[in-house]
Amino acid sequence: MDLCPLDAEKIYYSSDLLTLECEEGPVTLKMSEWLQRDPVRIHKMIVKEKALKVDQMEVFAPLVSKLRRADYEYYRRITGLKMIIDFPGFSSEVEAKIPYDTDPIAFYKWWRKGKNEYKVYLSPAYQFKLFQKVSAMEPKVMLKKDIDFVKNF
């Protein structure tokens, strides 16, 4: 099979061929096959390295779905507060950002005290903001480790 090196100017669709270096040497696959084989690598090439441009509907949307199944921890980390959650008081699932912004105390209790940290990844900066808000509004709710986190941030 011919080599199809990455073209940084091209927008890739699911049927386009792409050659990437792998352990076994250069491998050429359709973009749809790369999504199956190594979705994390493809996502990093698109989002972090900005080396690969893809069609949003045909490639990127299915990629996000594949990430959830292929590497849930990676998916959780990149989704952050955009993660859809079942949060008490809402009639349907919502983006985690909504209760995080509108009711930080309830979000803190659900996330930290309710042991739901595994459901929503908060970067240290977002943890700091949440802990600061809760500390200012209702400091008695805070766990000691979170009070120390704010003091030492």
VMD Tcl script that draws the C-alpha trace (Angstrom):
set ca {
  {0.00 0.00 0.00}
  {1.22 3.50 -0.79}
  {2.27 5.81 2.00}
  {-0.13 8.67 2.69}
  {1.76 11.09 4.93}
  {-0.12 13.63 7.02}
  {-1.08 16.73 5.08}
  {-1.55 19.55 7.61}
  {-3.63 21.57 5.14}
  {-6.06 18.80 4.27}
  {-9.36 18.15 6.04}
  {-9.67 14.40 6.51}
  {-12.88 12.44 6.06}
  {-13.57 8.89 7.23}
  {-12.57 7.29 3.92}
  {-9.28 9.23 3.55}
  {-6.05 7.27 3.96}
  {-3.43 8.29 6.49}
  {-0.03 6.76 7.24}
  {1.23 6.94 10.81}
  {4.36 5.51 12.39}
  {3.62 2.55 14.65}
  {5.69 -0.05 16.49}
  {5.60 -2.28 13.42}
  {6.62 0.58 11.13}
  {4.50 2.86 8.92}
  {0.84 1.83 8.82}
  {-1.68 3.19 6.30}
  {-5.35 3.01 7.20}
  {-8.57 4.82 6.42}
  {-9.36 7.51 8.98}
  {-12.37 5.46 10.15}
  {-9.98 2.57 10.87}
  {-7.63 4.85 12.82}
  {-10.58 5.85 15.00}
  {-11.03 2.19 15.90}
  {-7.35 1.36 16.30}
  {-6.03 4.38 18.20}
  {-8.67 7.00 19.04}
  {-6.58 8.66 21.79}
  {-3.68 9.24 19.41}
  {-5.98 10.69 16.75}
  {-7.67 12.95 19.32}
  {-4.31 14.26 20.54}
  {-3.24 14.94 16.95}
  {-6.41 16.98 16.40}
  {-6.80 18.83 19.69}
  {-3.40 19.07 21.36}
  {-0.92 18.99 18.49}
  {-3.29 20.65 16.01}
  {-1.51 18.61 13.33}
  {-4.60 16.92 11.94}
  {-7.76 18.57 10.59}
  {-10.88 16.44 10.32}
  {-14.50 16.84 9.35}
  {-16.52 17.57 12.51}
  {-19.53 15.40 11.69}
  {-17.91 12.53 9.84}
  {-14.76 12.05 11.93}
  {-14.70 14.10 15.14}
  {-18.19 13.22 16.45}
  {-17.61 9.45 16.11}
  {-14.12 9.90 17.59}
  {-15.52 11.29 20.85}
  {-17.86 8.31 21.10}
  {-14.95 5.91 20.51}
  {-12.86 7.65 23.18}
  {-15.51 7.02 25.81}
  {-15.29 3.27 25.21}
  {-11.57 2.99 24.41}
  {-10.13 5.00 27.31}
  {-12.73 6.31 29.74}
  {-10.17 8.01 31.99}
  {-8.77 10.02 29.05}
  {-12.34 10.84 27.95}
  {-13.25 11.99 31.48}
  {-10.20 14.23 31.66}
  {-10.80 15.93 28.31}
  {-14.52 16.35 28.99}
  {-14.15 17.93 32.45}
  {-17.14 20.09 33.38}
  {-18.80 19.32 30.03}
  {-19.45 15.79 31.31}
  {-23.15 14.96 31.33}
  {-24.21 13.85 34.81}
  {-27.30 12.83 36.71}
  {-27.37 15.53 39.40}
  {-29.91 15.63 42.26}
  {-32.58 18.29 41.77}
  {-32.52 18.21 37.96}
  {-35.22 16.33 36.06}
  {-32.76 15.12 33.42}
  {-29.02 14.80 32.97}
  {-27.08 18.09 32.79}
  {-23.60 19.32 32.05}
  {-21.58 19.28 35.28}
  {-20.77 22.95 34.71}
  {-24.37 23.94 35.48}
  {-24.49 22.83 39.13}
  {-20.78 23.71 39.50}
  {-21.62 27.33 38.59}
  {-25.12 27.69 40.03}
  {-24.85 25.78 43.30}
  {-21.21 25.22 44.27}
  {-22.08 23.90 47.75}
  {-24.44 21.21 46.41}
  {-21.89 20.36 43.69}
  {-19.10 20.10 46.26}
  {-21.18 17.83 48.48}
  {-22.13 15.64 45.50}
  {-18.65 15.58 43.97}
  {-16.40 15.29 47.00}
  {-18.53 14.05 49.88}
  {-20.76 11.94 47.64}
  {-17.63 10.28 46.28}
  {-18.41 11.21 42.67}
  {-14.91 12.45 41.76}
  {-14.65 9.57 39.30}
  {-17.63 10.96 37.35}
  {-16.29 14.47 36.70}
  {-12.63 15.43 36.36}
  {-11.78 18.81 37.84}
  {-8.35 20.21 37.10}
  {-6.50 21.65 40.11}
  {-7.52 25.15 38.98}
  {-11.23 24.22 38.88}
  {-10.92 22.47 42.23}
  {-9.36 25.62 43.68}
  {-12.19 27.80 42.35}
  {-14.82 25.43 43.70}
  {-13.16 25.11 47.10}
  {-12.73 28.88 47.34}
  {-16.43 29.49 46.61}
  {-17.56 26.85 49.10}
  {-15.13 28.11 51.72}
  {-16.51 31.65 51.37}
  {-20.15 30.54 51.41}
  {-20.23 27.65 53.89}
  {-16.79 26.76 55.28}
  {-18.09 24.10 57.69}
  {-18.96 21.90 54.70}
  {-15.32 21.67 53.61}
  {-13.10 18.69 54.26}
  {-9.79 19.49 55.96}
  {-7.77 18.27 52.96}
  {-9.64 20.74 50.72}
  {-9.09 23.64 53.12}
  {-5.37 22.78 53.11}
  {-5.43 22.56 49.30}
  {-6.75 26.14 49.07}
  {-4.19 27.41 51.60}
  {-1.30 25.76 49.72}
  {-2.40 26.43 46.13}
}
mol new
graphics top color blue
foreach p $ca { graphics top sphere $p radius 0.5 }
foreach p [lrange $ca 0 end-1] q [lrange $ca 1 end] { graphics top cylinder $p $q radius 0.2 }
display resetview
